[in-house]
Amino acid sequence: MKLSKYFKVYTKFFYTSLASELEYKTNIIIDLITANLSLIGSIFLLSIFFQNTTDLGGWNFEQALIIQGIYTILNGITNTWFNPNLTEIVNHIREGTLDFVLLKPIDSQFYISLKKINPSGILEIIFGILLLIYCIKINEISINISFLILCLITIGCSICILYSLWFLISTTTIWFVKTWNATEVLRSFLYIGRFPLNSFSFSLRIFFSIFIPIAFITTIPSEVFLSIAQIWKIILEIVIALIFLFSSRRFWLFALKYYSSASS
């Protein structure tokens, strides 16, 4: 019953955001062109690294395109849900409107995370999926049930890790109002996820595996696509995703204890 309630609420969120976006139909065309040019630019940038070599960290160009496809999907998800919602936490706290969120008969983290939807980001997700389909063809990847399940699990874990990182940073707004720069730094680090992790030095691989887990966001799902992922890496990604989700939830509830409402 509770899940159906949240599903209905989310459906209303999505419908309202979509209706608002369709008020300016020209923007859809602009967003389509922007998403297309962004993907073309990213592929062109990737191709530059392969001009004088056929190997980048043990990955050829056709294999590296898989990482680009997954990155495009994750970036589309970020632009669709994370960016329009989590950056609003600052405004909620500064203007005191978080009071009204906490008074609603719905989970505050759910409301904060999914209230707004930017439909234009869905175009990036579609382009990313199309690129992955193309990669499956050119890399001659065989598709079966276990392959699809593992792909969905690892990409799902990547989304959870990315969301948790973004939400943890945004939640610090309760103490530090200006956290926009921190989220921009996070996005800058995520740009690195467009390239194979093995193409970096050992120290950077450690940094992007422990402190900012880029390896678990793009590289491991890509390895699953190529059927070269080790089982312990997949299990580790699942564990890390659960830890990040649990930590983001506990940190939000902890931060609310220090929130001073506009009326206090």
Phi and psi in degrees as GROMACS dihedral restraints (atoms count N, CA, C in turn):
[ dihedral_restraints ]
;  ai    aj    ak    al  type     phi  dphi    fc
    3     4     5     6     1   -66.4    20    10
    4     5     6     7     1   -40.5    20    10
    6     7     8     9     1   -63.9    20    10
    7     8     9    10     1   -40.5    20    10
    9    10    11    12     1   -64.6    20    10
   10    11    12    13     1   -34.8    20    10
   12    13    14    15     1   -62.9    20    10
   13    14    15    16     1   -47.2    20    10
   15    16    17    18     1   -68.1    20    10
   16    17    18    19     1   -33.4    20    10
   18    19    20    21     1   -64.8    20    10
   19    20    21    22     1   -41.8    20    10
   21    22    23    24     1   -65.3    20    10
   22    23    24    25     1   -40.9    20    10
   24    25    26    27     1   -63.6    20    10
   25    26    27    28     1   -44.7    20    10
   27    28    29    30     1   -63.9    20    10
   28    29    30    31     1   -38.2    20    10
   30    31    32    33     1   -59.4    20    10
   31    32    33    34     1   -40.3    20    10
   33    34    35    36     1   -64.9    20    10
   34    35    36    37     1   -42.5    20    10
   36    37    38    39     1   -56.6    20    10
   37    38    39    40     1   -48.7    20    10
   39    40    41    42     1   -64.9    20    10
   40    41    42    43     1   -44.0    20    10
   42    43    44    45     1   -63.2    20    10
   43    44    45    46     1   -43.0    20    10
   45    46    47    48     1   -63.8    20    10
   46    47    48    49     1   -45.1    20    10
   48    49    50    51     1   -65.1    20    10
   49    50    51    52     1   -40.7    20    10
   51    52    53    54     1   -65.6    20    10
   52    53    54    55     1   -42.2    20    10
   54    55    56    57     1   -63.2    20    10
   55    56    57    58     1   -38.8    20    10
   57    58    59    60     1   -65.4    20    10
   58    59    60    61     1   -39.3    20    10
   60    61    62    63     1   -69.1    20    10
   61    62    63    64     1   -36.1    20    10
   63    64    65    66     1   -74.5    20    10
   64    65    66    67     1    -8.2    20    10
   66    67    68    69     1   -65.2    20    10
   67    68    69    70     1   -26.4    20    10
   69    70    71    72     1  -120.4    20    10
   70    71    72    73     1    81.7    20    10
   72    73    74    75     1   -65.7    20    10
   73    74    75    76     1   -26.2    20    10
   75    76    77    78     1   -64.2    20    10
   76    77    78    79     1   -31.4    20    10
   78    79    80    81     1   -61.8    20    10
   79    80    81    82     1   -31.0    20    10
   81    82    83    84     1   -64.1    20    10
   82    83    84    85     1   -42.5    20    10
   84    85    86    87     1   -64.9    20    10
   85    86    87    88     1   -42.2    20    10
   87    88    89    90     1   -63.8    20    10
   88    89    90    91     1   -43.0    20    10
   90    91    92    93     1   -64.2    20    10
   91    92    93    94     1   -37.1    20    10
   93    94    95    96     1   -64.0    20    10
   94    95    96    97     1   -45.4    20    10
   96    97    98    99     1   -65.2    20    10
   97    98    99   100     1   -41.7    20    10
   99   100   101   102     1   -63.1    20    10
  100   101   102   103     1   -46.2    20    10
  102   103   104   105     1   -63.5    20    10
  103   104   105   106     1   -39.1    20    10
  105   106   107   108     1   -65.7    20    10
  106   107   108   109     1   -46.5    20    10
  108   109   110   111     1   -66.3    20    10
  109   110   111   112     1   -35.7    20    10
  111   112   113   114     1   -63.3    20    10
  112   113   114   115     1   -43.1    20    10
  114   115   116   117     1   -67.6    20    10
  115   116   117   118     1   -42.2    20    10
  117   118   119   120     1   -61.5    20    10
  118   119   120   121     1   -42.2    20    10
  120   121   122   123     1   -63.4    20    10
  121   122   123   124     1   -39.6    20    10
  123   124   125   126     1   -66.6    20    10
  124   125   126   127     1   -41.5    20    10
  126   127   128   129     1   -66.5    20    10
  127   128   129   130     1   -39.0    20    10
  129   130   131   132     1   -63.1    20    10
  130   131   132   133     1   -43.2    20    10
  132   133   134   135     1   -61.5    20    10
  133   134   135   136     1   -41.1    20    10
  135   136   137   138     1   -64.6    20    10
  136   137   138   139     1   -39.0    20    10
  138   139   140   141     1   -66.2    20    10
  139   140   141   142     1   -27.5    20    10
  141   142   143   144     1   -61.3    20    10
  142   143   144   145     1   -37.2    20    10
  144   145   146   147     1   -68.7    20    10
  145   146   147   148     1   -19.0    20    10
  147   148   149   150     1  -103.1    20    10
  148   149   150   151     1     9.5    20    10
  150   151   152   153     1   -65.7    20    10
  151   152   153   154     1   -38.1    20    10
  153   154   155   156     1  -110.6    20    10
  154   155   156   157     1     9.4    20    10
  156   157   158   159     1  -153.6    20    10
  157   158   159   160     1   155.3    20    10
  159   160   161   162     1  -105.6    20    10
  160   161   162   163     1     4.6    20    10
  162   163   164   165     1  -139.1    20    10
  163   164   165   166     1   130.6    20    10
  165   166   167   168     1  -131.8    20    10
  166   167   168   169     1    99.3    20    10
  168   169   170   171     1    64.0    20    10
  169   170   171   172     1    29.3    20    10
  171   172   173   174     1    88.2    20    10
  172   173   174   175     1     3.9    20    10
  174   175   176   177     1  -113.6    20    10
  175   176   177   178     1   134.8    20    10
  177   178   179   180     1   -88.2    20    10
  178   179   180   181     1   176.5    20    10
  180   181   182   183     1   -62.1    20    10
  181   182   183   184     1   -41.8    20    10
  183   184   185   186     1   -64.1    20    10
  184   185   186   187     1   -36.8    20    10
  186   187   188   189     1   -73.3    20    10
  187   188   189   190     1   -38.8    20    10
  189   190   191   192     1   -64.6    20    10
  190   191   192   193     1   -25.3    20    10
  192   193   194   195     1   -63.6    20    10
  193   194   195   196     1   -27.3    20    10
  195   196   197   198     1   -63.7    20    10
  196   197   198   199     1   -43.4    20    10
  198   199   200   201     1   -60.8    20    10
  199   200   201   202     1   -41.3    20    10
  201   202   203   204     1   -62.8    20    10
  202   203   204   205     1   -39.6    20    10
  204   205   206   207     1   -64.1    20    10
  205   206   207   208     1   -44.6    20    10
  207   208   209   210     1   -66.7    20    10
  208   209   210   211     1   -40.0    20    10
  210   211   212   213     1   -61.4    20    10
  211   212   213   214     1   -41.2    20    10
  213   214   215   216     1   -62.8    20    10
  214   215   216   217     1   -41.1    20    10
  216   217   218   219     1   -62.7    20    10
  217   218   219   220     1   -47.5    20    10
  219   220   221   222     1   -65.4    20    10
  220   221   222   223     1   -37.8    20    10
  222   223   224   225     1   -67.1    20    10
  223   224   225   226     1   -36.3    20    10
  225   226   227   228     1   -65.1    20    10
  226   227   228   229     1   -40.3    20    10
  228   229   230   231     1   -64.5    20    10
  229   230   231   232     1   -40.1    20    10
  231   232   233   234     1   -60.7    20    10
  232   233   234   235     1   -46.2    20    10
  234   235   236   237     1   -71.5    20    10
  235   236   237   238     1   -26.3    20    10
  237   238   239   240     1   -80.1    20    10
  238   239   240   241     1   -43.6    20    10
  240   241   242   243     1  -117.1    20    10
  241   242   243   244     1   -52.0    20    10
  243   244   245   246     1   -67.4    20    10
  244   245   246   247     1   -51.7    20    10
  246   247   248   249     1   -62.1    20    10
  247   248   249   250     1   -48.7    20    10
  249   250   251   252     1   -69.8    20    10
  250   251   252   253     1   -21.3    20    10
  252   253   254   255     1   -97.9    20    10
  253   254   255   256     1   -53.1    20    10
  255   256   257   258     1   -71.8    20    10
  256   257   258   259     1   -25.5    20    10
  258   259   260   261     1   -74.1    20    10
  259   260   261   262     1   -14.0    20    10
  261   262   263   264     1   -80.6    20    10
  262   263   264   265     1   -12.0    20    10
  264   265   266   267     1   -58.8    20    10
  265   266   267   268     1   -36.5    20    10
  267   268   269   270     1   -59.2    20    10
  268   269   270   271     1   -46.1    20    10
  270   271   272   273     1   -66.9    20    10
  271   272   273   274     1   -38.2    20    10
  273   274   275   276     1   -58.9    20    10
  274   275   276   277     1   -43.0    20    10
  276   277   278   279     1   -75.8    20    10
  277   278   279   280     1   -42.1    20    10
  279   280   281   282     1   -66.0    20    10
  280   281   282   283     1   -40.1    20    10
  282   283   284   285     1   -92.4    20    10
  283   284   285   286     1    -5.4    20    10
  285   286   287   288     1    80.4    20    10
  286   287   288   289     1     8.3    20    10
  288   289   290   291     1   -77.5    20    10
  289   290   291   292     1    -7.7    20    10
  291   292   293   294     1   -65.3    20    10
  292   293   294   295     1   -24.5    20    10
  294   295   296   297     1   -55.4    20    10
  295   296   297   298     1   -45.8    20    10
  297   298   299   300     1   -69.2    20    10
  298   299   300   301     1   -31.7    20    10
  300   301   302   303     1   -65.7    20    10
  301   302   303   304     1   -44.9    20    10
  303   304   305   306     1   -68.3    20    10
  304   305   306   307     1   -23.5    20    10
  306   307   308   309     1   -85.4    20    10
  307   308   309   310     1   -11.7    20    10
  309   310   311   312     1   -73.3    20    10
  310   311   312   313     1   145.9    20    10
  312   313   314   315     1   -78.4    20    10
  313   314   315   316     1    52.5    20    10
  315   316   317   318     1  -152.2    20    10
  316   317   318   319     1   153.2    20    10
  318   319   320   321     1   -60.8    20    10
  319   320   321   322     1   128.9    20    10
  321   322   323   324     1   -65.3    20    10
  322   323   324   325     1   -36.5    20    10
  324   325   326   327     1   -68.3    20    10
  325   326   327   328     1   -38.1    20    10
  327   328   329   330     1   -61.2    20    10
  328   329   330   331     1   -46.4    20    10
  330   331   332   333     1   -64.5    20    10
  331   332   333   334     1   -47.2    20    10
  333   334   335   336     1   -62.0    20    10
  334   335   336   337     1   -37.1    20    10
  336   337   338   339     1   -83.3    20    10
  337   338   339   340     1   -25.6    20    10
  339   340   341   342     1  -128.8    20    10
  340   341   342   343     1     8.2    20    10
  342   343   344   345     1   -61.2    20    10
  343   344   345   346     1   -44.3    20    10
  345   346   347   348     1  -107.7    20    10
  346   347   348   349     1   148.6    20    10
  348   349   350   351     1  -135.7    20    10
  349   350   351   352     1   131.3    20    10
  351   352   353   354     1  -102.3    20    10
  352   353   354   355     1    97.0    20    10
  354   355   356   357     1   -59.1    20    10
  355   356   357   358     1   -23.4    20    10
  357   358   359   360     1   -62.3    20    10
  358   359   360   361     1   -28.4    20    10
  360   361   362   363     1   -66.9    20    10
  361   362   363   364     1   -22.0    20    10
  363   364   365   366     1   -64.1    20    10
  364   365   366   367     1   -29.1    20    10
  366   367   368   369     1   -61.2    20    10
  367   368   369   370     1   -40.3    20    10
  369   370   371   372     1   -63.2    20    10
  370   371   372   373     1   -40.7    20    10
  372   373   374   375     1   -61.4    20    10
  373   374   375   376     1   -43.5    20    10
  375   376   377   378     1   -62.9    20    10
  376   377   378   379     1   -44.8    20    10
  378   379   380   381     1   -62.4    20    10
  379   380   381   382     1   -39.2    20    10
  381   382   383   384     1   -63.9    20    10
  382   383   384   385     1   -41.3    20    10
  384   385   386   387     1   -65.0    20    10
  385   386   387   388     1   -42.4    20    10
  387   388   389   390     1   -62.8    20    10
  388   389   390   391     1   -38.2    20    10
  390   391   392   393     1   -65.9    20    10
  391   392   393   394     1   -39.6    20    10
  393   394   395   396     1   -64.9    20    10
  394   395   396   397     1   -39.0    20    10
  396   397   398   399     1   -61.8    20    10
  397   398   399   400     1   -41.8    20    10
  399   400   401   402     1   -63.8    20    10
  400   401   402   403     1   -40.5    20    10
  402   403   404   405     1   -65.3    20    10
  403   404   405   406     1   -36.5    20    10
  405   406   407   408     1   -61.3    20    10
  406   407   408   409     1   -37.4    20    10
  408   409   410   411     1   -71.3    20    10
  409   410   411   412     1   -49.8    20    10
  411   412   413   414     1   -74.0    20    10
  412   413   414   415     1   -23.9    20    10
  414   415   416   417     1   -93.1    20    10
  415   416   417   418     1     0.8    20    10
  417   418   419   420     1    53.1    20    10
  418   419   420   421     1    51.2    20    10
  420   421   422   423     1   -87.6    20    10
  421   422   423   424     1   127.7    20    10
  423   424   425   426     1   -82.5    20    10
  424   425   426   427     1   136.4    20    10
  426   427   428   429     1  -105.9    20    10
  427   428   429   430     1   130.9    20    10
  429   430   431   432     1  -145.2    20    10
  430   431   432   433     1   178.6    20    10
  432   433   434   435     1   -62.6    20    10
  433   434   435   436     1   -46.0    20    10
  435   436   437   438     1   -63.4    20    10
  436   437   438   439     1   -36.7    20    10
  438   439   440   441     1   -62.0    20    10
  439   440   441   442     1   -47.7    20    10
  441   442   443   444     1   -64.6    20    10
  442   443   444   445     1   -39.9    20    10
  444   445   446   447     1   -64.4    20    10
  445   446   447   448     1   -45.8    20    10
  447   448   449   450     1   -64.1    20    10
  448   449   450   451     1   -39.0    20    10
  450   451   452   453     1   -63.2    20    10
  451   452   453   454     1   -45.4    20    10
  453   454   455   456     1   -66.1    20    10
  454   455   456   457     1   -37.9    20    10
  456   457   458   459     1   -65.5    20    10
  457   458   459   460     1   -48.5    20    10
  459   460   461   462     1   -69.1    20    10
  460   461   462   463     1   -39.7    20    10
  462   463   464   465     1   -67.4    20    10
  463   464   465   466     1   -38.6    20    10
  465   466   467   468     1   -60.9    20    10
  466   467   468   469     1   -41.4    20    10
  468   469   470   471     1   -64.9    20    10
  469   470   471   472     1   -37.8    20    10
  471   472   473   474     1   -62.2    20    10
  472   473   474   475     1   -41.3    20    10
  474   475   476   477     1   -63.3    20    10
  475   476   477   478     1   -41.6    20    10
  477   478   479   480     1   -63.9    20    10
  478   479   480   481     1   -43.4    20    10
  480   481   482   483     1   -64.7    20    10
  481   482   483   484     1   -44.9    20    10
  483   484   485   486     1   -62.7    20    10
  484   485   486   487     1   -44.6    20    10
  486   487   488   489     1   -61.5    20    10
  487   488   489   490     1   -45.0    20    10
  489   490   491   492     1   -63.2    20    10
  490   491   492   493     1   -43.1    20    10
  492   493   494   495     1   -59.1    20    10
  493   494   495   496     1   -47.5    20    10
  495   496   497   498     1   -64.1    20    10
  496   497   498   499     1   -43.2    20    10
  498   499   500   501     1   -69.0    20    10
  499   500   501   502     1   -38.8    20    10
  501   502   503   504     1   -61.0    20    10
  502   503   504   505     1   -43.9    20    10
  504   505   506   507     1   -65.9    20    10
  505   506   507   508     1   -43.7    20    10
  507   508   509   510     1   -65.4    20    10
  508   509   510   511     1   -33.1    20    10
  510   511   512   513     1   -66.1    20    10
  511   512   513   514     1   -27.2    20    10
  513   514   515   516     1   -64.2    20    10
  514   515   516   517     1    -8.2    20    10
  516   517   518   519     1   -59.3    20    10
  517   518   519   520     1   -25.9    20    10
  519   520   521   522     1   -55.9    20    10
  520   521   522   523     1   -35.0    20    10
  522   523   524   525     1  -101.9    20    10
  523   524   525   526     1   -38.6    20    10
  525   526   527   528     1  -121.9    20    10
  526   527   528   529     1   112.1    20    10
  528   529   530   531     1   -64.7    20    10
  529   530   531   532     1   -39.5    20    10
  531   532   533   534     1   -93.4    20    10
  532   533   534   535     1    89.7    20    10
  534   535   536   537     1  -114.4    20    10
  535   536   537   538     1     6.3    20    10
  537   538   539   540     1   -59.7    20    10
  538   539   540   541     1   -40.4    20    10
  540   541   542   543     1   -61.3    20    10
  541   542   543   544     1   -36.8    20    10
  543   544   545   546     1   -65.1    20    10
  544   545   546   547     1   -41.1    20    10
  546   547   548   549     1   -68.4    20    10
  547   548   549   550     1   -32.7    20    10
  549   550   551   552     1   -68.5    20    10
  550   551   552   553     1   -37.1    20    10
  552   553   554   555     1   -62.7    20    10
  553   554   555   556     1   -40.8    20    10
  555   556   557   558     1   -61.4    20    10
  556   557   558   559     1   -43.8    20    10
  558   559   560   561     1   -64.1    20    10
  559   560   561   562     1   -35.7    20    10
  561   562   563   564     1   -63.7    20    10
  562   563   564   565     1   -40.9    20    10
  564   565   566   567     1   -65.7    20    10
  565   566   567   568     1   -36.1    20    10
  567   568   569   570     1   -67.1    20    10
  568   569   570   571     1   -24.7    20    10
  570   571   572   573     1   -58.9    20    10
  571   572   573   574     1   -30.0    20    10
  573   574   575   576     1   -65.9    20    10
  574   575   576   577     1   -23.1    20    10
  576   577   578   579     1   -65.9    20    10
  577   578   579   580     1    -5.3    20    10
  579   580   581   582     1   -77.9    20    10
  580   581   582   583     1    -8.5    20    10
  582   583   584   585     1  -118.9    20    10
  583   584   585   586     1   152.0    20    10
  585   586   587   588     1   -58.7    20    10
  586   587   588   589     1   138.6    20    10
  588   589   590   591     1   -62.6    20    10
  589   590   591   592     1   -33.7    20    10
  591   592   593   594     1   -68.7    20    10
  592   593   594   595     1   -10.3    20    10
  594   595   596   597     1   -80.0    20    10
  595   596   597   598     1    -7.4    20    10
  597   598   599   600     1   -99.9    20    10
  598   599   600   601     1   166.2    20    10
  600   601   602   603     1   -67.8    20    10
  601   602   603   604     1   166.2    20    10
  603   604   605   606     1   -60.1    20    10
  604   605   606   607     1   -42.9    20    10
  606   607   608   609     1   -64.1    20    10
  607   608   609   610     1   -39.3    20    10
  609   610   611   612     1   -70.2    20    10
  610   611   612   613     1   -34.7    20    10
  612   613   614   615     1   -63.4    20    10
  613   614   615   616     1   -39.0    20    10
  615   616   617   618     1   -64.5    20    10
  616   617   618   619     1   -44.5    20    10
  618   619   620   621     1   -62.0    20    10
  619   620   621   622     1   -44.6    20    10
  621   622   623   624     1   -83.1    20    10
  622   623   624   625     1     3.2    20    10
  624   625   626   627     1  -105.8    20    10
  625   626   627   628     1   -29.1    20    10
  627   628   629   630     1  -105.6    20    10
  628   629   630   631     1   -55.1    20    10
  630   631   632   633     1   -79.7    20    10
  631   632   633   634     1   -48.3    20    10
  633   634   635   636     1  -127.1    20    10
  634   635   636   637     1    98.8    20    10
  636   637   638   639     1   -71.7    20    10
  637   638   639   640     1    64.6    20    10
  639   640   641   642     1   -62.0    20    10
  640   641   642   643     1   -34.2    20    10
  642   643   644   645     1   -59.5    20    10
  643   644   645   646     1   -35.9    20    10
  645   646   647   648     1   -84.1    20    10
  646   647   648   649     1   -10.0    20    10
  648   649   650   651     1   -92.9    20    10
  649   650   651   652     1   -40.7    20    10
  651   652   653   654     1  -121.2    20    10
  652   653   654   655     1   -44.7    20    10
  654   655   656   657     1   -67.2    20    10
  655   656   657   658     1   -46.7    20    10
  657   658   659   660     1   -63.8    20    10
  658   659   660   661     1   -46.1    20    10
  660   661   662   663     1   -58.6    20    10
  661   662   663   664     1   -34.3    20    10
  663   664   665   666     1   -67.6    20    10
  664   665   666   667     1   -38.7    20    10
  666   667   668   669     1   -64.9    20    10
  667   668   669   670     1   -34.1    20    10
  669   670   671   672     1   -64.1    20    10
  670   671   672   673     1   -40.6    20    10
  672   673   674   675     1   -60.2    20    10
  673   674   675   676     1   -35.7    20    10
  675   676   677   678     1   -91.3    20    10
  676   677   678   679     1     1.6    20    10
  678   679   680   681     1    59.4    20    10
  679   680   681   682     1    36.1    20    10
  681   682   683   684     1  -119.4    20    10
  682   683   684   685     1     5.0    20    10
  684   685   686   687     1   -75.2    20    10
  685   686   687   688     1   135.2    20    10
  687   688   689   690     1   -81.0    20    10
  688   689   690   691     1   143.8    20    10
  690   691   692   693     1   -61.1    20    10
  691   692   693   694     1   -34.0    20    10
  693   694   695   696     1   -67.7    20    10
  694   695   696   697     1   -29.4    20    10
  696   697   698   699     1   -69.2    20    10
  697   698   699   700     1   -39.8    20    10
  699   700   701   702     1   -65.7    20    10
  700   701   702   703     1   -44.3    20    10
  702   703   704   705     1   -62.7    20    10
  703   704   705   706     1   -42.0    20    10
  705   706   707   708     1   -62.5    20    10
  706   707   708   709     1   -39.2    20    10
  708   709   710   711     1   -64.7    20    10
  709   710   711   712     1   -40.3    20    10
  711   712   713   714     1   -62.1    20    10
  712   713   714   715     1   -44.9    20    10
  714   715   716   717     1   -62.6    20    10
  715   716   717   718     1   -44.9    20    10
  717   718   719   720     1   -64.8    20    10
  718   719   720   721     1   -39.4    20    10
  720   721   722   723     1   -61.8    20    10
  721   722   723   724     1   -42.8    20    10
  723   724   725   726     1   -65.5    20    10
  724   725   726   727     1   -40.5    20    10
  726   727   728   729     1   -63.3    20    10
  727   728   729   730     1   -44.2    20    10
  729   730   731   732     1   -64.9    20    10
  730   731   732   733     1   -41.8    20    10
  732   733   734   735     1   -63.6    20    10
  733   734   735   736     1   -45.4    20    10
  735   736   737   738     1   -62.9    20    10
  736   737   738   739     1   -42.6    20    10
  738   739   740   741     1   -65.3    20    10
  739   740   741   742     1   -40.9    20    10
  741   742   743   744     1   -64.5    20    10
  742   743   744   745     1   -37.8    20    10
  744   745   746   747     1   -66.9    20    10
  745   746   747   748     1   -48.1    20    10
  747   748   749   750     1   -65.5    20    10
  748   749   750   751     1   -37.3    20    10
  750   751   752   753     1   -67.5    20    10
  751   752   753   754     1   -36.8    20    10
  753   754   755   756     1   -64.5    20    10
  754   755   756   757     1   -45.8    20    10
  756   757   758   759     1   -65.1    20    10
  757   758   759   760     1   -36.6    20    10
  759   760   761   762     1   -66.3    20    10
  760   761   762   763     1   -42.5    20    10
  762   763   764   765     1   -65.6    20    10
  763   764   765   766     1   -35.2    20    10
  765   766   767   768     1   -62.6    20    10
  766   767   768   769     1   -24.9    20    10
  768   769   770   771     1   -66.4    20    10
  769   770   771   772     1   -22.9    20    10
  771   772   773   774     1  -102.9    20    10
  772   773   774   775     1     4.1    20    10
  774   775   776   777     1   -81.2    20    10
  775   776   777   778     1   128.3    20    10
  777   778   779   780     1  -102.2    20    10
  778   779   780   781     1   118.1    20    10
  780   781   782   783     1   -69.5    20    10
  781   782   783   784     1   166.1    20    10
  783   784   785   786     1   -66.0    20    10
  784   785   786   787     1   -22.9    20    10
  786   787   788   789     1   -92.6    20    10
  787   788   789   790     1    -4.8    20    10
